[in-house]
């Protein structure tokens, strides 16, 4: 069995942002995996950043979908680095 490499394409501390982006990607038939482990190296141990992960082969398409949505959306997402 071949192991697939997954990469992070979107992250947020807000569950509704994660769910919205997840549905956008899944509607385009991109399998999405959620990583919600606590961060401990770059933030406080209590900060819970949720990440959407996709297979490496879907990374470019996923970024295109996310970028297009963010450009055309009136929703204010937390885009702080």
Order of alpha helices (4+ residues) and beta strands (2+ residues): beta-alpha-beta-beta-alpha
